[in-house]
Amino acid sequence: MKPGTRTEVMERLGFFIGTWTVEVTHPHLQPNPIVGETKFEWMDEMYIIQRTHIDKAEFPSSTVIYDWDSASGNYVQHYFDTRGVTRLYQMSFEGGIWNLWRDVADFSPLDFFQRFTGEIGESGNVIESVWEQSEEGIEWKHDFKLLFKRKERAL
């Protein structure tokens, strides 16, 4: 990513601002897809906060805060959910691709590696994504698929 001020870098995430329908397709859960909603908002014009609610116990409600880490040159995603799980993910968002990864222990033990890839559709109103996990960060296995569909773009 090209360097810029913190404000410029965070404004690149403005694409997400608004309300999205989320469809989760999980190989072991029914019905498929499981539908929920997520909302991205500016928080103090410095951070982006995402709140997700999926009405299925296997997918807890979550709150995510997005920030910029100038030392690593990556965004950071702070994840919190209703199970009490807290995780820290590295993130990139460039060229229509949204990536998240977790490969070191943080607030919780690293029981497995995780990565997420989201591809933004041409319209900017659909994001097709997938979560994967690995025990050692070498052989990756499909976890579940997420489809984001924009419901409302915030002004």
BAKOLSE-54749 format. One line per field, with one value per atom (N, C-alpha, C, O): atom name; x, y, z. Coordinates in nm, 3 decimals. Atoms other than C-alpha are relative to their C-alpha. Example, Ala and Ser with C-alpha at 12.3 -4.5 7.8 and 13.67 -1.06 7.14 Angstrom:
BEGIN
atom: [N, CA, C, O, N, CA, C, O]
east: [0.089, 1.230, 0.090, 0.194, -0.082, 1.367, -0.077, -0.026]
north: [-0.119, -0.450, 0.120, 0.118, -0.119, -0.106, 0.109, 0.220]
up: [0.000, 0.780, 0.000, 0.066, -0.006, 0.714, 0.073, 0.090]
This chain:
BEGIN
atom: [N, CA, C, O, N, CA, C, O, N, CA, C, O, N, CA, C, O, N, CA, C, O, N, CA, C, O, N, CA, C, O, N, CA, C, O, N, CA, C, O, N, CA, C, O, N, CA, C, O, N, CA, C, O, N, CA, C, O, N, CA, C, O, N, CA, C, O, N, CA, C, O, N, CA, C, O, N, CA, C, O, N, CA, C, O, N, CA, C, O, N, CA, C, O, N, CA, C, O, N, CA, C, O, N, CA, C, O, N, CA, C, O, N, CA, C, O, N, CA, C, O, N, CA, C, O, N, CA, C, O, N, CA, C, O, N, CA, C, O, N, CA, C, O, N, CA, C, O, N, CA, C, O, N, CA, C, O, N, CA, C, O, N, CA, C, O, N, CA, C, O, N, CA, C, O, N, CA, C, O, N, CA, C, O, N, CA, C, O, N, CA, C, O, N, CA, C, O, N, CA, C, O, N, CA, C, O, N, CA, C, O, N, CA, C, O, N, CA, C, O, N, CA, C, O, N, CA, C, O, N, CA, C, O, N, CA, C, O, N, CA, C, O, N, CA, C, O, N, CA, C, O, N, CA, C, O, N, CA, C, O, N, CA, C, O, N, CA, C, O, N, CA, C, O, N, CA, C, O, N, CA, C, O, N, CA, C, O, N, CA, C, O, N, CA, C, O, N, CA, C, O, N, CA, C, O, N, CA, C, O, N, CA, C, O, N, CA, C, O, N, CA, C, O, N, CA, C, O, N, CA, C, O, N, CA, C, O, N, CA, C, O, N, CA, C, O, N, CA, C, O, N, CA, C, O, N, CA, C, O, N, CA, C, O, N, CA, C, O, N, CA, C, O, N, CA, C, O, N, CA, C, O, N, CA, C, O, N, CA, C, O, N, CA, C, O, N, CA, C, O, N, CA, C, O, N, CA, C, O, N, CA, C, O, N, CA, C, O, N, CA, C, O, N, CA, C, O, N, CA, C, O, N, CA, C, O, N, CA, C, O, N, CA, C, O, N, CA, C, O, N, CA, C, O, N, CA, C, O, N, CA, C, O, N, CA, C, O, N, CA, C, O, N, CA, C, O, N, CA, C, O, N, CA, C, O, N, CA, C, O, N, CA, C, O, N, CA, C, O, N, CA, C, O, N, CA, C, O, N, CA, C, O, N, CA, C, O, N, CA, C, O, N, CA, C, O, N, CA, C, O, N, CA, C, O, N, CA, C, O, N, CA, C, O, N, CA, C, O, N, CA, C, O, N, CA, C, O, N, CA, C, O, N, CA, C, O, N, CA, C, O, N, CA, C, O, N, CA, C, O, N, CA, C, O, N, CA, C, O, N, CA, C, O, N, CA, C, O, N, CA, C, O, N, CA, C, O, N, CA, C, O, N, CA, C, O, N, CA, C, O, N, CA, C, O, N, CA, C, O, N, CA, C, O, N, CA, C, O, N, CA, C, O, N, CA, C, O, N, CA, C, O, N, CA, C, O, N, CA, C, O, N, CA, C, O, N, CA, C, O, N, CA, C, O, N, CA, C, O, N, CA, C, O, N, CA, C, O, N, CA, C, O, N, CA, C, O]
east: [0.084, 0.000, 0.089, 0.191, -0.074, 0.123, -0.013, -0.121, 0.008, 0.212, -0.094, -0.118, 0.086, -0.018, -0.018, 0.031, 0.028, -0.134, -0.096, -0.164, 0.093, -0.330, -0.141, -0.217, 0.134, -0.642, -0.025, -0.131, 0.015, -0.587, -0.015, -0.098, 0.003, -0.524, -0.134, -0.192, 0.129, -0.834, -0.116, -0.213, 0.109, -1.051, -0.018, -0.127, 0.013, -0.978, -0.101, -0.161, 0.097, -1.196, -0.143, -0.237, 0.132, -1.487, -0.093, -0.215, 0.078, -1.601, -0.101, -0.212, 0.084, -1.747, -0.119, -0.217, 0.100, -1.959, -0.141, -0.170, 0.139, -2.324, -0.043, 0.026, 0.058, -2.541, 0.005, -0.025, -0.014, -2.484, -0.076, -0.080, 0.052, -2.672, 0.119, 0.202, -0.108, -2.438, -0.064, -0.155, 0.046, -2.500, 0.117, 0.221, -0.104, -2.296, -0.035, -0.144, 0.017, -2.257, 0.107, 0.226, -0.092, -2.103, -0.028, -0.144, 0.022, -2.050, -0.073, -0.129, 0.059, -2.182, -0.125, -0.180, 0.115, -2.468, -0.114, -0.090, 0.119, -2.820, -0.087, -0.079, 0.012, -2.999, 0.119, 0.189, -0.103, -2.755, -0.067, -0.147, -0.085, -2.711, -0.074, -0.197, 0.051, -2.757, 0.012, 0.118, 0.001, -2.852, 0.008, -0.054, -0.013, -2.754, 0.022, 0.000, -0.023, -2.665, 0.124, 0.155, -0.116, -2.353, -0.004, -0.048, 0.001, -2.312, 0.139, 0.196, -0.129, -1.992, -0.026, -0.104, 0.018, -1.971, 0.134, 0.223, -0.116, -1.708, -0.015, -0.125, -0.003, -1.611, 0.100, 0.220, -0.084, -1.475, 0.082, 0.188, -0.068, -1.372, 0.145, 0.224, -0.136, -1.056, 0.005, 0.104, 0.006, -1.165, -0.130, -0.221, 0.127, -1.428, -0.042, 0.038, 0.055, -1.653, -0.102, -0.183, 0.092, -1.841, -0.073, -0.012, 0.082, -2.128, -0.077, -0.145, 0.064, -2.256, -0.092, -0.057, 0.094, -2.560, -0.051, -0.108, 0.053, -2.643, -0.080, -0.027, 0.090, -2.939, 0.018, -0.074, -0.034, -2.767, 0.113, 0.217, -0.096, -2.577, 0.142, 0.238, -0.133, -2.287, 0.077, 0.198, -0.062, -2.218, -0.033, -0.133, 0.030, -2.199, -0.002, 0.062, -0.006, -2.268, 0.141, 0.207, -0.137, -1.945, 0.009, -0.076, -0.036, -1.795, 0.146, 0.230, -0.134, -1.487, 0.039, -0.043, -0.053, -1.273, 0.119, 0.212, -0.107, -1.051, 0.089, 0.041, -0.100, -0.732, 0.114, 0.116, -0.119, -0.405, 0.122, 0.137, -0.126, -0.068, 0.114, 0.155, -0.106, 0.202, 0.128, 0.205, -0.123, 0.478, 0.001, 0.105, 0.006, 0.359, -0.042, -0.020, 0.050, 0.207, -0.128, -0.162, 0.126, -0.117, -0.109, -0.082, 0.111, -0.458, -0.002, 0.060, 0.017, -0.547, -0.150, -0.221, 0.140, -0.882, -0.003, 0.052, 0.020, -0.969, -0.138, -0.238, 0.125, -1.238, -0.043, 0.038, 0.059, -1.469, -0.135, -0.210, 0.133, -1.771, -0.068, -0.010, 0.084, -2.048, 0.041, -0.015, -0.055, -1.857, 0.110, 0.157, -0.113, -1.592, 0.131, 0.238, -0.121, -1.344, 0.049, -0.029, -0.066, -1.100, 0.120, 0.204, -0.112, -0.860, 0.048, -0.025, -0.061, -0.629, 0.045, 0.126, -0.034, -0.604, 0.077, 0.050, -0.063, -0.370, -0.094, -0.167, 0.093, -0.555, 0.061, 0.137, -0.034, -0.495, -0.128, -0.219, 0.115, -0.744, 0.055, 0.083, -0.064, -0.611, -0.043, -0.053, 0.033, -0.713, -0.125, -0.132, 0.124, -1.060, 0.010, -0.082, -0.018, -0.922, 0.016, 0.097, 0.000, -0.983, 0.057, -0.003, -0.065, -0.748, 0.013, 0.043, -0.023, -0.736, 0.082, 0.066, -0.073, -0.495, 0.040, 0.062, -0.041, -0.406, 0.098, 0.060, -0.103, -0.079, 0.092, 0.195, -0.073, 0.046, -0.102, -0.211, 0.089, -0.108, -0.010, 0.084, 0.020, -0.252, -0.074, -0.018, 0.080, -0.530, -0.046, -0.081, 0.038, -0.614, 0.106, 0.179, -0.099, -0.401, -0.023, -0.135, 0.011, -0.330, -0.020, 0.076, 0.032, -0.508, 0.007, 0.028, -0.007, -0.512, 0.022, -0.013, -0.020, -0.412, -0.129, -0.204, 0.119, -0.687, 0.037, 0.129, -0.013, -0.713, -0.135, -0.215, 0.124, -0.992, 0.037, 0.128, -0.017, -1.010, -0.137, -0.225, 0.124, -1.288, 0.027, 0.119, -0.015, -1.326, -0.119, -0.234, 0.104, -1.521, -0.048, 0.032, 0.058, -1.759, 0.012, 0.034, -0.014, -1.748, -0.093, -0.056, 0.098, -2.059, 0.038, -0.010, -0.035, -1.901, -0.107, -0.099, 0.111, -2.220, -0.004, -0.095, -0.007, -2.118, 0.146, 0.237, -0.133, -1.820, -0.014, -0.085, -0.002, -1.765, 0.127, 0.237, -0.116, -1.538, -0.003, -0.105, -0.014, -1.411, 0.098, 0.199, -0.091, -1.255, 0.063, -0.004, -0.072, -0.990, 0.077, 0.104, -0.083, -0.795, 0.101, 0.085, -0.109, -0.481, 0.057, 0.067, -0.060, -0.326, 0.143, 0.187, -0.141, 0.030, 0.032, 0.148, -0.023, -0.017, 0.055, 0.107, -0.054, 0.080, -0.115, -0.135, 0.111, -0.219, -0.130, -0.173, 0.120, -0.531, -0.125, -0.133, 0.129, -0.885, -0.112, -0.111, 0.118, -1.211, -0.074, -0.099, 0.080, -1.401, -0.144, -0.234, 0.133, -1.700, 0.008, 0.110, 0.010, -1.811, -0.089, -0.189, 0.081, -1.946, -0.030, 0.059, 0.040, -2.140, -0.060, -0.161, 0.049, -2.186, -0.076, -0.026, 0.078, -2.461, -0.041, -0.104, 0.030, -2.494, -0.150, -0.218, 0.141, -2.836, -0.016, -0.109, 0.012, -2.771, 0.139, 0.218, -0.128, -2.477, -0.020, -0.110, 0.010, -2.424, 0.059, 0.149, -0.051, -2.363, 0.114, 0.169]
north: [-0.117, 0.000, 0.123, 0.128, -0.125, 0.347, 0.071, 0.073, -0.072, 0.550, 0.120, 0.172, -0.118, 0.830, 0.034, -0.036, -0.033, 1.004, -0.102, -0.173, 0.093, 0.801, 0.027, -0.066, -0.037, 0.992, -0.052, -0.109, 0.048, 0.910, -0.152, -0.205, 0.147, 0.544, -0.049, -0.142, 0.042, 0.513, 0.034, -0.042, -0.036, 0.695, -0.103, -0.113, 0.107, 0.409, -0.105, -0.174, 0.097, 0.195, 0.055, -0.017, -0.060, 0.436, -0.075, -0.063, 0.086, 0.197, -0.085, -0.109, 0.091, -0.025, 0.068, 0.001, -0.069, 0.241, -0.023, 0.002, 0.030, 0.140, -0.131, -0.189, 0.124, -0.163, -0.106, -0.079, 0.112, -0.501, -0.122, -0.145, 0.132, -0.831, -0.095, -0.083, 0.100, -1.120, -0.138, -0.173, 0.138, -1.473, -0.093, -0.084, 0.094, -1.747, -0.138, -0.190, 0.137, -2.081, -0.084, -0.070, 0.084, -2.337, -0.145, -0.186, 0.138, -2.699, -0.090, -0.192, 0.088, -2.841, 0.057, -0.006, -0.062, -2.606, 0.020, 0.049, -0.024, -2.577, 0.100, 0.104, -0.007, -2.392, 0.074, 0.149, -0.073, -2.267, 0.080, 0.022, -0.079, -1.982, 0.046, 0.051, -0.062, -1.840, 0.150, 0.198, -0.142, -1.473, 0.088, 0.059, -0.098, -1.181, 0.138, 0.161, -0.138, -0.814, 0.054, 0.021, -0.068, -0.608, 0.147, 0.182, -0.144, -0.233, 0.056, 0.031, -0.067, -0.033, 0.149, 0.209, -0.142, 0.318, 0.060, -0.009, -0.072, 0.580, 0.014, 0.036, -0.021, 0.603, 0.112, 0.094, -0.116, 0.944, 0.045, 0.106, -0.037, 0.995, -0.049, 0.000, 0.053, 0.795, -0.150, -0.202, 0.145, 0.433, -0.039, 0.043, 0.054, 0.217, -0.110, -0.195, 0.104, 0.005, -0.079, -0.022, 0.091, -0.296, -0.082, -0.143, 0.082, -0.461, -0.101, -0.064, 0.107, -0.795, -0.079, -0.113, 0.087, -0.991, -0.106, -0.075, 0.115, -1.337, -0.080, -0.121, 0.063, -1.503, -0.153, -0.228, 0.143, -1.841, -0.014, 0.051, 0.011, -1.948, -0.031, 0.015, 0.036, -2.092, 0.118, 0.111, -0.121, -1.743, 0.115, 0.184, -0.101, -1.507, 0.140, 0.168, -0.141, -1.138, 0.050, 0.002, -0.047, -0.944, 0.150, 0.212, -0.139, -0.599, 0.000, -0.067, -0.008, -0.514, 0.147, 0.230, -0.134, -0.202, -0.008, -0.086, -0.005, -0.121, 0.120, 0.229, -0.102, 0.078, -0.016, -0.112, 0.004, 0.150, -0.013, 0.060, 0.019, 0.025, 0.044, -0.031, -0.052, 0.240, -0.081, -0.086, 0.080, 0.015, -0.120, -0.151, 0.117, -0.290, 0.037, -0.041, -0.039, -0.097, -0.073, -0.084, 0.072, -0.292, 0.060, 0.126, -0.029, -0.229, -0.106, -0.211, 0.095, -0.400, -0.011, 0.089, 0.024, -0.557, -0.057, -0.164, 0.046, -0.588, -0.064, 0.003, 0.077, -0.858, -0.037, -0.083, 0.036, -0.911, -0.064, -0.015, 0.057, -1.143, -0.040, -0.032, 0.030, -1.255, -0.127, -0.157, 0.115, -1.573, 0.044, -0.035, -0.048, -1.354, -0.017, 0.002, 0.017, -1.422, 0.138, 0.220, -0.122, -1.139, -0.040, -0.118, 0.034, -1.160, 0.126, 0.225, -0.109, -0.932, -0.055, -0.147, 0.043, -0.973, 0.110, 0.228, -0.090, -0.812, 0.010, -0.085, -0.018, -0.671, 0.084, 0.177, -0.085, -0.537, 0.020, -0.064, -0.034, -0.372, 0.077, 0.197, -0.062, -0.303, -0.072, -0.194, 0.057, -0.353, -0.086, -0.184, 0.077, -0.481, -0.130, -0.212, 0.122, -0.753, 0.040, 0.126, -0.022, -0.756, -0.126, -0.233, 0.114, -0.986, 0.022, 0.132, 0.003, -1.073, -0.126, -0.227, 0.120, -1.312, 0.011, 0.119, 0.011, -1.429, -0.116, -0.232, 0.104, -1.617, 0.009, -0.058, -0.007, -1.518, 0.012, 0.067, -0.013, -1.544, 0.147, 0.224, -0.138, -1.222, 0.000, -0.044, 0.000, -1.175, -0.139, -0.165, 0.139, -1.542, -0.090, -0.048, 0.092, -1.849, -0.022, -0.007, 0.029, -1.935, -0.151, -0.225, 0.142, -2.272, -0.045, -0.163, 0.027, -2.250, 0.133, 0.239, -0.117, -2.008, 0.027, -0.065, -0.037, -1.817, 0.098, 0.178, -0.103, -1.623, 0.016, -0.076, -0.040, -1.447, 0.073, 0.156, -0.072, -1.333, 0.040, -0.044, -0.052, -1.110, 0.072, 0.154, -0.063, -1.006, 0.091, 0.047, -0.099, -0.687, -0.009, -0.004, 0.004, -0.714, 0.134, 0.237, -0.123, -0.457, 0.111, 0.228, -0.101, -0.280, 0.064, 0.172, -0.047, -0.236, -0.032, 0.013, 0.031, -0.375, -0.145, -0.186, 0.142, -0.740, -0.034, 0.007, 0.051, -0.898, -0.151, -0.196, 0.145, -1.271, -0.035, 0.005, 0.026, -1.406, -0.140, -0.209, 0.131, -1.717, 0.008, 0.077, 0.019, -1.801, -0.138, -0.235, 0.125, -2.072, -0.011, 0.089, 0.020, -2.226, -0.111, -0.196, 0.096, -2.429, -0.024, 0.069, 0.029, -2.604, 0.053, 0.092, -0.042, -2.507, 0.112, 0.152, -0.107, -2.236, -0.047, 0.032, 0.056, -2.469, -0.052, -0.004, 0.059, -2.676, 0.066, 0.050, -0.078, -2.457, -0.077, -0.142, 0.067, -2.592, 0.103, 0.197, -0.087, -2.421, -0.006, -0.115, -0.006, -2.306, 0.035, -0.048, -0.037, -2.112, 0.117, 0.185, -0.105, -1.870, 0.111, 0.084, -0.117, -1.517, 0.078, 0.102, -0.086, -1.315, 0.127, 0.121, -0.129, -0.946, 0.065, 0.071, -0.073, -0.758, 0.133, 0.138, -0.133, -0.384, 0.024, 0.007, -0.038, -0.283, 0.150, 0.201, -0.145, 0.083, 0.061, 0.020, -0.071, 0.311, 0.124, 0.203, -0.117, 0.569, 0.121, 0.107, -0.124, 0.929, 0.057, 0.161]
up: [0.000, 0.000, 0.000, 0.068, 0.003, -0.079, 0.134, 0.193, -0.127, 0.229, -0.011, -0.120, -0.008, 0.336, 0.147, 0.235, -0.138, 0.645, 0.058, -0.017, -0.065, 0.898, -0.048, -0.075, 0.046, 0.793, -0.141, -0.167, 0.138, 0.425, -0.005, -0.078, -0.002, 0.499, 0.054, -0.001, -0.058, 0.718, -0.094, -0.101, 0.093, 0.460, -0.110, -0.167, 0.100, 0.218, 0.043, -0.040, -0.052, 0.444, -0.001, 0.032, 0.007, 0.398, -0.093, -0.083, 0.089, 0.126, 0.077, 0.029, -0.077, 0.398, 0.069, 0.100, -0.082, 0.571, -0.053, -0.170, 0.036, 0.572, 0.062, 0.146, -0.052, 0.641, -0.109, -0.225, 0.092, 0.479, 0.054, 0.175, -0.033, 0.476, -0.008, -0.097, 0.000, 0.562, -0.013, 0.062, 0.017, 0.435, 0.029, -0.036, -0.040, 0.602, -0.053, -0.027, 0.048, 0.426, 0.067, 0.040, -0.078, 0.659, -0.036, -0.040, 0.045, 0.553, 0.100, 0.061, -0.101, 0.884, 0.066, 0.156, -0.065, 0.972, -0.099, -0.216, 0.081, 0.839, 0.073, 0.196, 0.145, 0.705, -0.060, 0.009, 0.073, 0.447, -0.108, -0.182, -0.089, 0.412, 0.124, 0.129, -0.122, 0.760, -0.024, -0.066, 0.035, 0.727, 0.125, 0.227, -0.108, 0.948, -0.059, -0.178, 0.044, 0.929, 0.067, 0.181, -0.056, 0.979, -0.039, -0.149, 0.024, 1.006, 0.030, 0.136, -0.014, 0.955, 0.020, -0.054, -0.029, 1.105, 0.040, 0.090, -0.052, 1.173, 0.151, 0.201, -0.144, 1.539, 0.026, 0.004, -0.029, 1.640, -0.121, -0.105, 0.124, 1.276, -0.006, -0.087, -0.005, 1.359, -0.026, -0.077, 0.009, 1.358, -0.071, -0.085, 0.050, 1.194, 0.094, 0.134, -0.087, 1.411, -0.082, -0.155, 0.069, 1.275, 0.105, 0.192, -0.090, 1.460, -0.085, -0.180, 0.077, 1.335, 0.090, 0.204, -0.072, 1.445, -0.098, -0.203, 0.074, 1.312, 0.101, 0.205, -0.096, 1.479, 0.000, -0.032, -0.006, 1.521, 0.102, 0.089, -0.111, 1.834, -0.046, 0.017, 0.048, 1.633, -0.058, -0.078, 0.052, 1.495, 0.094, 0.075, -0.102, 1.791, -0.058, -0.160, 0.036, 1.763, 0.030, 0.123, -0.019, 1.733, -0.022, -0.087, 0.021, 1.745, -0.044, 0.015, 0.056, 1.542, -0.010, -0.050, 0.017, 1.550, -0.095, -0.074, 0.099, 1.251, 0.028, 0.058, -0.029, 1.297, -0.100, -0.177, 0.085, 1.114, 0.088, 0.186, -0.072, 1.239, -0.091, -0.180, 0.087, 1.082, 0.010, -0.086, -0.016, 1.221, -0.094, -0.153, 0.088, 1.023, -0.141, -0.234, 0.133, 0.732, -0.036, -0.154, 0.021, 0.776, 0.088, 0.188, -0.088, 0.910, 0.110, 0.096, -0.109, 1.237, 0.027, 0.028, -0.035, 1.320, 0.141, 0.167, -0.138, 1.690, 0.005, -0.018, 0.003, 1.722, 0.141, 0.222, -0.129, 2.022, -0.029, -0.113, 0.022, 2.040, 0.130, 0.238, -0.117, 2.273, 0.073, 0.178, -0.072, 2.365, 0.095, 0.178, -0.079, 2.527, -0.073, -0.014, 0.080, 2.245, -0.044, -0.093, 0.044, 2.173, -0.084, -0.039, 0.089, 1.879, -0.072, -0.083, 0.075, 1.686, -0.135, -0.142, 0.136, 1.308, -0.072, -0.052, 0.095, 1.058, -0.119, -0.149, 0.110, 0.760, -0.111, -0.085, 0.115, 0.412, -0.081, -0.079, 0.084, 0.176, -0.118, -0.109, 0.115, -0.169, -0.128, -0.132, 0.131, -0.531, 0.001, -0.073, -0.004, -0.444, 0.077, 0.071, -0.080, -0.216, 0.147, 0.181, -0.145, 0.161, 0.063, 0.051, -0.065, 0.355, 0.150, 0.196, -0.144, 0.724, 0.029, -0.039, -0.039, 0.893, 0.146, 0.201, -0.140, 1.239, 0.009, -0.010, -0.003, 1.279, 0.122, 0.128, -0.127, 1.625, 0.113, 0.094, -0.116, 1.971, 0.039, 0.020, -0.041, 2.104, 0.133, 0.234, -0.122, 2.363, 0.038, 0.153, -0.023, 2.326, -0.062, -0.151, 0.056, 2.254, -0.149, -0.198, 0.142, 1.892, -0.016, -0.037, 0.014, 1.873, -0.145, -0.172, 0.143, 1.493, -0.073, -0.021, 0.085, 1.218, -0.075, -0.107, 0.076, 1.038, -0.109, -0.095, 0.103, 0.716, -0.071, -0.079, 0.065, 0.531, -0.127, -0.129, 0.125, 0.171, -0.050, -0.067, 0.055, 0.043, -0.130, -0.139, 0.131, -0.318, -0.024, -0.021, 0.020, -0.385, -0.144, -0.237, 0.134, -0.682, -0.070, -0.006, 0.080, -0.963, 0.044, 0.040, -0.042, -0.835, 0.134, 0.168, -0.134, -0.490, 0.102, 0.217, -0.089, -0.338, 0.044, 0.116, -0.037, -0.299, 0.032, -0.040, -0.035, -0.124, 0.019, 0.108, -0.014, -0.174, 0.077, 0.038, -0.085, 0.096, 0.059, 0.059, -0.060, 0.264, 0.117, 0.111, -0.113, 0.601, -0.014, -0.049, -0.001, 0.617, 0.130, 0.196, -0.118, 0.902, -0.024, -0.111, 0.011, 0.949, 0.139, 0.219, -0.130, 1.245, 0.011, 0.119, -0.003, 1.147, -0.098, -0.110, 0.096, 0.883, -0.132, -0.210, 0.125, 0.600, -0.087, -0.199, 0.075, 0.488, 0.046, 0.160, -0.032, 0.474, -0.035, -0.139, 0.022, 0.506, 0.004, 0.084, 0.005, 0.416, 0.132, 0.184, -0.122, 0.725, -0.037, -0.022, 0.046, 0.594, -0.097, -0.106, 0.101, 0.324, 0.053, 0.120, -0.034, 0.381, -0.127, -0.209, 0.111, 0.127, 0.060, 0.130, -0.047, 0.206, -0.116, -0.228, 0.099, 0.019, 0.062, 0.167, -0.054, 0.067, 0.001, -0.100, -0.015, 0.200, -0.011, -0.075, -0.009, 0.261, 0.012, 0.097, -0.007, 0.196, 0.085, 0.059, -0.087, 0.468, -0.072, -0.155, 0.062, 0.365, 0.081, 0.045]
